[in-house]
Amino acid sequence: MRILGIDHGTKRIGLALSDELQMIAQPFDFFPAEPFVEFLARLEELIREKSVEQIVIGMPRNMNGTYGPATDKVKKFIEQLKETIQVPIRAWDERLTSVEANRLLIQGNVRREKRKEKVDKMAAAILLQSFLDSQQVNLSESE
């Protein structure tokens, strides 16, 4: 069973998947955000094909921890997904994931044109890895 990480954007939605042990996140793909019906159909297919048991969606926050205008869009997106998707959905702090994704892609000498198509799924992977790491810490603390 896998966990799917989602980095919501107005144009593209970045996706990352965990391995079956739910320890390592890998960038997967991005889907166009519109039309939403097509995005939803592709998402449902991905959930079935990859045996996704949970979805983690990046929740934008300001550096001081407050919520900004982008948060409302993500909350609406989550509510729309909950109307159709049957697996549990959880919001997760995504501060600086896109910044980190861009930094890693630049370090990897990925050209600007290619970075645009990779940054969303890379940000989703960073977000998902953060979530997976927190789950591992929680497990080790309870032992």
C-alpha positions as CSV (number, residue, x, y, z in Angstrom):
1,M,0.0,0.0,0.0
2,R,1.2,3.4,-0.9
3,I,0.7,7.1,0.1
4,L,0.2,9.7,-2.6
5,G,1.6,13.2,-2.1
6,I,-0.1,16.1,-3.9
7,D,1.3,19.6,-4.5
8,H,-1.8,21.6,-5.6
9,G,-1.3,24.3,-8.2
10,T,-3.7,26.3,-10.3
11,K,-2.1,25.0,-13.6
12,R,-0.4,21.8,-12.6
13,I,-0.9,19.4,-9.7
14,G,2.3,17.6,-8.7
15,L,2.2,14.0,-7.6
16,A,4.6,11.8,-5.7
17,L,4.2,8.2,-4.4
18,S,5.7,6.4,-1.5
19,D,7.3,3.0,-1.8
20,E,5.2,0.1,-0.5
21,L,6.9,0.3,2.9
22,Q,5.9,3.9,3.1
23,M,9.5,5.1,3.8
24,I,10.7,6.7,0.6
25,A,8.8,9.3,-1.6
26,Q,9.5,9.5,-5.3
27,P,8.4,12.1,-7.7
28,F,5.7,10.5,-9.9
29,D,4.1,12.9,-12.4
30,F,2.0,16.0,-12.7
31,F,-1.6,16.3,-14.0
32,P,-3.1,19.5,-15.5
33,A,-5.4,21.1,-12.9
34,E,-8.1,21.8,-15.4
35,P,-10.5,20.5,-16.4
36,F,-11.1,19.2,-12.9
37,V,-13.3,16.3,-14.0
38,E,-10.4,14.9,-16.1
39,F,-8.0,15.4,-13.2
40,L,-10.3,13.5,-10.9
41,A,-10.7,10.6,-13.3
42,R,-6.9,10.3,-13.7
43,L,-6.5,10.5,-9.9
44,E,-9.0,7.8,-9.3
45,E,-7.3,5.6,-11.8
46,L,-3.9,6.2,-10.2
47,I,-5.3,5.4,-6.7
48,R,-6.6,2.0,-8.0
49,E,-3.5,1.1,-10.1
50,K,-1.0,2.0,-7.3
51,S,-3.0,0.8,-4.3
52,V,-3.0,4.2,-2.7
53,E,-4.3,4.0,0.9
54,Q,-3.9,7.6,1.9
55,I,-3.4,11.0,0.3
56,V,-1.3,13.8,1.8
57,I,-2.0,17.3,0.3
58,G,0.3,20.3,0.8
59,M,-1.2,23.1,2.8
60,P,0.4,26.4,2.1
61,R,1.4,28.4,5.2
62,N,3.3,31.6,5.6
63,M,6.7,31.5,7.3
64,N,5.2,32.7,10.6
65,G,2.7,29.8,10.5
66,T,-0.3,31.7,9.5
67,Y,-2.5,30.8,6.6
68,G,-2.6,33.0,3.4
69,P,-5.0,33.3,0.5
70,A,-3.7,30.1,-1.2
71,T,-4.9,28.1,1.7
72,D,-8.5,28.7,0.8
73,K,-8.0,27.3,-2.7
74,V,-6.4,24.1,-1.2
75,K,-9.2,23.7,1.4
76,K,-11.7,23.9,-1.4
77,F,-9.7,21.4,-3.5
78,I,-9.6,19.0,-0.5
79,E,-13.4,19.3,0.0
80,Q,-13.9,18.6,-3.7
81,L,-11.7,15.5,-3.5
82,K,-13.5,14.2,-0.4
83,E,-16.8,14.2,-2.3
84,T,-15.4,11.6,-4.7
85,I,-12.2,10.0,-3.3
86,Q,-12.7,7.2,-0.8
87,V,-9.2,7.0,0.8
88,P,-8.3,9.2,3.8
89,I,-7.0,12.7,2.9
90,R,-4.7,14.7,5.1
91,A,-3.3,18.2,4.8
92,W,0.4,18.7,5.5
93,D,2.5,21.8,5.9
94,E,4.2,22.5,2.6
95,R,6.3,25.6,3.5
96,L,9.3,26.0,1.1
97,T,8.7,22.7,-0.8
98,S,8.7,24.5,-4.1
99,V,11.7,26.6,-3.2
100,E,13.6,23.4,-2.2
101,A,12.5,21.6,-5.3
102,N,13.8,24.4,-7.5
103,R,17.1,24.5,-5.6
104,L,17.6,20.7,-6.0
105,L,16.8,20.9,-9.7
106,I,19.2,23.8,-10.2
107,Q,21.9,21.9,-8.3
108,G,21.2,19.0,-10.7
109,N,21.8,21.3,-13.7
110,V,18.2,20.9,-14.9
111,R,17.6,23.6,-17.6
112,R,14.9,26.2,-16.9
113,E,12.5,24.8,-19.4
114,K,12.7,21.3,-17.9
115,R,12.5,22.7,-14.3
116,K,9.0,24.0,-15.0
117,E,7.7,20.5,-15.8
118,K,9.6,18.8,-12.9
119,V,9.2,21.3,-10.0
120,D,5.6,20.3,-9.2
121,K,6.2,16.6,-8.8
122,M,9.5,17.3,-7.0
123,A,7.7,19.6,-4.5
124,A,5.1,16.8,-4.0
125,A,8.0,14.3,-3.3
126,I,9.6,16.7,-0.7
127,L,6.2,17.2,0.9
128,L,5.5,13.5,1.0
129,Q,9.0,12.7,2.3
130,S,8.5,15.2,5.2
131,F,5.2,13.4,6.1
132,L,6.8,9.9,5.8
133,D,9.7,11.0,8.0
134,S,7.4,12.4,10.6
135,Q,5.6,9.0,10.7
136,Q,8.9,7.2,11.2
137,V,9.8,9.5,14.1
138,N,6.4,8.9,15.7
139,L,6.9,5.1,15.4
140,S,10.3,5.2,17.0
141,E,9.1,7.5,19.8
142,S,6.3,5.1,20.7
143,E,8.7,2.1,21.0
